[in-house]
């Protein structure tokens, strides 16, 4: 099963991807992780990315495409994969088409109000990185980490103004991609509002068709 996951920040792609990874026994390939692993392992591509990021520039398509191509050639991706964060542009989608076919592109749909509610409610323990949510998974004591007793923080990119900016960037980047895959007849829209178990079940059902 070769899948691409699309969806705005806060739509729960990572949660569904970890369930799908186990269910289909295929790797979840996130471009963020790919960048971090290549930098950490000091691969040739990792060194290029590190230098580009250090200079404050955006990683060009050619480098991202090369990283994804490398990753898809690994043994565990032979029977399928979930790509998350790639492709982001039509140029990347065209490059992916040259590398491999896709069974489906899953588009997680969530309205703006719900996204802001989900993301702005996130709180993080600075030392451990453990994440809470003031509505969906609150700590035992408000504002305090269950394990360390530290005060929880709200990250800058989880503040409402930053979320609205992130969504504007996402819409601008991804609208053409959604249209591109819809035209190819492989786009599946999934309502991302229900609980993750429901979202996952409806995705599996649609993918069986």
DOKOL-334360 format. One record per residue (C-alpha): residue number from 1; residue in three letters; chain; x, y, z. Coordinates in steps of 0.001 Angstrom, whole numbers, plus 500000, padded with zeros to 6 digits. Layout:
! DOKOL-334360
(site NUM, 'ala', 'A', (X, Y, Z))
...
//
This chain:
! DOKOL-334360
(site 1, 'unk', 'A', (500000, 500000, 500000))
(site 2, 'unk', 'A', (501658, 503236, 498792))
(site 3, 'unk', 'A', (500042, 506209, 500521))
(site 4, 'unk', 'A', (500516, 509964, 500781))
(site 5, 'unk', 'A', (498936, 511813, 503738))
(site 6, 'unk', 'A', (497845, 515425, 503252))
(site 7, 'unk', 'A', (496213, 517617, 505877))
(site 8, 'unk', 'A', (496668, 520868, 507749))
(site 9, 'unk', 'A', (498683, 521133, 510981))
(site 10, 'unk', 'A', (496567, 519728, 513818))
(site 11, 'unk', 'A', (494544, 517322, 511637))
(site 12, 'unk', 'A', (496110, 514343, 513443))
(site 13, 'unk', 'A', (498084, 512903, 510510))
(site 14, 'unk', 'A', (500877, 511667, 512804))
(site 15, 'unk', 'A', (498447, 509829, 515103))
(site 16, 'unk', 'A', (496687, 508111, 512187))
(site 17, 'unk', 'A', (500023, 507352, 510501))
(site 18, 'unk', 'A', (501282, 505479, 513574))
(site 19, 'unk', 'A', (498116, 503325, 513568))
(site 20, 'unk', 'A', (498286, 502750, 509791))
(site 21, 'unk', 'A', (501966, 501854, 509997))
(site 22, 'unk', 'A', (501164, 498945, 512340))
(site 23, 'unk', 'A', (497975, 497937, 510523))
(site 24, 'unk', 'A', (499574, 497745, 507059))
(site 25, 'unk', 'A', (503104, 496904, 508291))
(site 26, 'unk', 'A', (504681, 499698, 506237))
(site 27, 'unk', 'A', (506988, 502569, 507306))
(site 28, 'unk', 'A', (505722, 506072, 508122))
(site 29, 'unk', 'A', (508116, 508394, 506316))
(site 30, 'unk', 'A', (507972, 511972, 507550))
(site 31, 'unk', 'A', (510178, 514512, 505786))
(site 32, 'unk', 'A', (510958, 516211, 509106))
(site 33, 'unk', 'A', (512362, 512914, 510444))
(site 34, 'unk', 'A', (514241, 512313, 507189))
(site 35, 'unk', 'A', (515998, 515682, 507492))
(site 36, 'unk', 'A', (516852, 515074, 511156))
(site 37, 'unk', 'A', (518163, 511525, 510514))
(site 38, 'unk', 'A', (520307, 512578, 507563))
(site 39, 'unk', 'A', (521778, 515482, 509548))
(site 40, 'unk', 'A', (522371, 513262, 512591))
(site 41, 'unk', 'A', (524023, 510497, 510530))
(site 42, 'unk', 'A', (526068, 513092, 508605))
(site 43, 'unk', 'A', (525130, 511695, 505189))
(site 44, 'unk', 'A', (526110, 513721, 502107))
(site 45, 'unk', 'A', (522527, 514988, 501816))
(site 46, 'unk', 'A', (522450, 515674, 505560))
(site 47, 'unk', 'A', (525536, 517882, 505298))
(site 48, 'unk', 'A', (523908, 519818, 502435))
(site 49, 'unk', 'A', (520692, 520322, 504424))
(site 50, 'unk', 'A', (522589, 521416, 507534))
(site 51, 'unk', 'A', (524484, 524043, 505546))
(site 52, 'unk', 'A', (521297, 525274, 503815))
(site 53, 'unk', 'A', (519370, 525562, 507098))
(site 54, 'unk', 'A', (522322, 527241, 508834))
(site 55, 'unk', 'A', (522319, 529929, 506145))
(site 56, 'unk', 'A', (518593, 530500, 506776))
(site 57, 'unk', 'A', (517485, 529285, 503358))
(site 58, 'unk', 'A', (514751, 526822, 502435))
(site 59, 'unk', 'A', (515803, 523315, 501425))
(site 60, 'unk', 'A', (515403, 523149, 497618))
(site 61, 'unk', 'A', (513123, 520551, 495993))
(site 62, 'unk', 'A', (516102, 518721, 494468))
(site 63, 'unk', 'A', (517579, 517877, 497908))
(site 64, 'unk', 'A', (514223, 516857, 499435))
(site 65, 'unk', 'A', (513450, 514690, 496386))
(site 66, 'unk', 'A', (516867, 512994, 496607))
(site 67, 'unk', 'A', (516297, 512202, 500303))
(site 68, 'unk', 'A', (512857, 510715, 499664))
(site 69, 'unk', 'A', (514186, 508688, 496714))
(site 70, 'unk', 'A', (516953, 507265, 498940))
(site 71, 'unk', 'A', (514457, 506380, 501668))
(site 72, 'unk', 'A', (511998, 504693, 499289))
(site 73, 'unk', 'A', (514788, 502466, 497968))
(site 74, 'unk', 'A', (515292, 500915, 501440))
(site 75, 'unk', 'A', (514027, 497363, 502003))
(site 76, 'unk', 'A', (511256, 498189, 504472))
(site 77, 'unk', 'A', (509569, 500466, 501897))
(site 78, 'unk', 'A', (509429, 497769, 499218))
(site 79, 'unk', 'A', (505922, 496620, 500186))
(site 80, 'unk', 'A', (504582, 500111, 500757))
(site 81, 'unk', 'A', (504902, 503357, 502713))
(site 82, 'unk', 'A', (503086, 506352, 504177))
(site 83, 'unk', 'A', (504589, 509651, 503029))
(site 84, 'unk', 'A', (503876, 512581, 505334))
(site 85, 'unk', 'A', (505120, 516084, 504456))
(site 86, 'unk', 'A', (506002, 515093, 500890))
(site 87, 'unk', 'A', (505073, 516049, 498250))
(site 88, 'unk', 'A', (504400, 519684, 499140))
(site 89, 'unk', 'A', (504504, 521101, 495617))
(site 90, 'unk', 'A', (503425, 520002, 492126))
(site 91, 'unk', 'A', (507116, 519701, 491165))
(site 92, 'unk', 'A', (507631, 517259, 494063))
(site 93, 'unk', 'A', (504468, 515346, 493073))
(site 94, 'unk', 'A', (505785, 514989, 489513))
(site 95, 'unk', 'A', (509133, 513750, 490853))
(site 96, 'unk', 'A', (507349, 511216, 493071))
(site 97, 'unk', 'A', (505402, 509954, 490039))
(site 98, 'unk', 'A', (508759, 509164, 488383))
(site 99, 'unk', 'A', (509864, 507156, 491451))
(site 100, 'unk', 'A', (506766, 505092, 492233))
(site 101, 'unk', 'A', (503020, 504667, 491814))
(site 102, 'unk', 'A', (500499, 505564, 494533))
(site 103, 'unk', 'A', (497442, 503648, 495715))
(site 104, 'unk', 'A', (495815, 506663, 497337))
(site 105, 'unk', 'A', (496354, 510183, 498628))
(site 106, 'unk', 'A', (494492, 510629, 501926))
(site 107, 'unk', 'A', (493401, 514206, 502572))
(site 108, 'unk', 'A', (492498, 514836, 506233))
(site 109, 'unk', 'A', (489879, 517587, 506313))
(site 110, 'unk', 'A', (489361, 519778, 509384))
(site 111, 'unk', 'A', (487875, 523260, 509544))
(site 112, 'unk', 'A', (489880, 526237, 510721))
(site 113, 'unk', 'A', (488041, 526681, 514013))
(site 114, 'unk', 'A', (488766, 523082, 515081))
(site 115, 'unk', 'A', (492419, 523335, 514025))
(site 116, 'unk', 'A', (492930, 526462, 516123))
(site 117, 'unk', 'A', (491160, 524800, 519089))
(site 118, 'unk', 'A', (493343, 521682, 518803))
(site 119, 'unk', 'A', (496682, 523430, 518335))
(site 120, 'unk', 'A', (496239, 526369, 520692))
(site 121, 'unk', 'A', (495290, 523941, 523485))
(site 122, 'unk', 'A', (498607, 522078, 523299))
(site 123, 'unk', 'A', (500950, 522365, 526273))
(site 124, 'unk', 'A', (504442, 520878, 526465))
(site 125, 'unk', 'A', (506843, 519864, 529232))
(site 126, 'unk', 'A', (510072, 521625, 528276))
(site 127, 'unk', 'A', (512502, 519035, 529670))
(site 128, 'unk', 'A', (510805, 515820, 528452))
(site 129, 'unk', 'A', (508855, 517042, 525404))
(site 130, 'unk', 'A', (505687, 515299, 526683))
(site 131, 'unk', 'A', (502596, 516891, 525133))
(site 132, 'unk', 'A', (499225, 517536, 526780))
(site 133, 'unk', 'A', (496035, 519204, 525626))
(site 134, 'unk', 'A', (493951, 521402, 527894))
(site 135, 'unk', 'A', (490703, 519859, 526519))
(site 136, 'unk', 'A', (491563, 516416, 525124))
(site 137, 'unk', 'A', (494348, 515160, 527408))
(site 138, 'unk', 'A', (494872, 517561, 530305))
(site 139, 'unk', 'A', (497527, 517006, 532998))
(site 140, 'unk', 'A', (496320, 515854, 536449))
(site 141, 'unk', 'A', (497048, 519317, 537845))
(site 142, 'unk', 'A', (496353, 522263, 535539))
(site 143, 'unk', 'A', (499552, 523657, 533996))
(site 144, 'unk', 'A', (501847, 521098, 535680))
(site 145, 'unk', 'A', (503613, 518081, 534143))
(site 146, 'unk', 'A', (502385, 514774, 535668))
(site 147, 'unk', 'A', (505873, 513294, 535981))
(site 148, 'unk', 'A', (508331, 516109, 536646))
(site 149, 'unk', 'A', (506113, 518685, 538384))
(site 150, 'unk', 'A', (507448, 521392, 536016))
(site 151, 'unk', 'A', (505270, 524148, 534626))
(site 152, 'unk', 'A', (503964, 523387, 531141))
(site 153, 'unk', 'A', (504569, 525842, 528319))
(site 154, 'unk', 'A', (502727, 526820, 525163))
(site 155, 'unk', 'A', (505088, 526819, 522203))
(site 156, 'unk', 'A', (505169, 529988, 520102))
(site 157, 'unk', 'A', (503978, 528139, 517006))
(site 158, 'unk', 'A', (500916, 526903, 518950))
(site 159, 'unk', 'A', (499755, 530473, 519629))
(site 160, 'unk', 'A', (496677, 531514, 517637))
(site 161, 'unk', 'A', (498386, 534133, 515461))
(site 162, 'unk', 'A', (501144, 531684, 514467))
(site 163, 'unk', 'A', (498584, 528947, 513725))
(site 164, 'unk', 'A', (496663, 531244, 511375))
(site 165, 'unk', 'A', (499927, 532050, 509553))
(site 166, 'unk', 'A', (500835, 528349, 509293))
(site 167, 'unk', 'A', (497382, 527583, 507863))
(site 168, 'unk', 'A', (497683, 530341, 505266))
(site 169, 'unk', 'A', (501034, 528874, 504120))
(site 170, 'unk', 'A', (499559, 525359, 504078))
(site 171, 'unk', 'A', (496510, 526430, 502022))
(site 172, 'unk', 'A', (498614, 528275, 499481))
(site 173, 'unk', 'A', (501019, 525338, 499094))
(site 174, 'unk', 'A', (498595, 522459, 499216))
(site 175, 'unk', 'A', (495464, 523621, 497370))
(site 176, 'unk', 'A', (497110, 522973, 493958))
(site 177, 'unk', 'A', (498303, 519550, 495198))
(site 178, 'unk', 'A', (494792, 518544, 496321))
(site 179, 'unk', 'A', (493424, 519560, 492905))
(site 180, 'unk', 'A', (496271, 517681, 491153))
(site 181, 'unk', 'A', (495538, 514381, 492938))
(site 182, 'unk', 'A', (491764, 514818, 492755))
(site 183, 'unk', 'A', (492072, 515116, 488981))
(site 184, 'unk', 'A', (494068, 511861, 488937))
(site 185, 'unk', 'A', (491198, 510145, 490787))
(site 186, 'unk', 'A', (493281, 508918, 493739))
(site 187, 'unk', 'A', (492361, 511517, 496393))
(site 188, 'unk', 'A', (490279, 510362, 499369))
(site 189, 'unk', 'A', (488822, 513019, 501688))
(site 190, 'unk', 'A', (488549, 511960, 505338))
(site 191, 'unk', 'A', (486734, 513949, 508023))
(site 192, 'unk', 'A', (489432, 514428, 510696))
(site 193, 'unk', 'A', (487060, 515808, 513342))
(site 194, 'unk', 'A', (486037, 512547, 515145))
(site 195, 'unk', 'A', (488236, 510609, 517605))
(site 196, 'unk', 'A', (491402, 509107, 516028))
(site 197, 'unk', 'A', (489974, 505538, 516215))
(site 198, 'unk', 'A', (486944, 506609, 514134))
(site 199, 'unk', 'A', (489067, 508531, 511646))
(site 200, 'unk', 'A', (491358, 505524, 511228))
(site 201, 'unk', 'A', (488437, 503078, 510810))
(site 202, 'unk', 'A', (486796, 505217, 508120))
(site 203, 'unk', 'A', (490124, 505529, 506286))
(site 204, 'unk', 'A', (490694, 501740, 506290))
(site 205, 'unk', 'A', (487140, 501218, 504998))
(site 206, 'unk', 'A', (487609, 503705, 502152))
(site 207, 'unk', 'A', (490998, 502261, 501202))
(site 208, 'unk', 'A', (489451, 498784, 500861))
(site 209, 'unk', 'A', (487141, 499967, 498083))
//
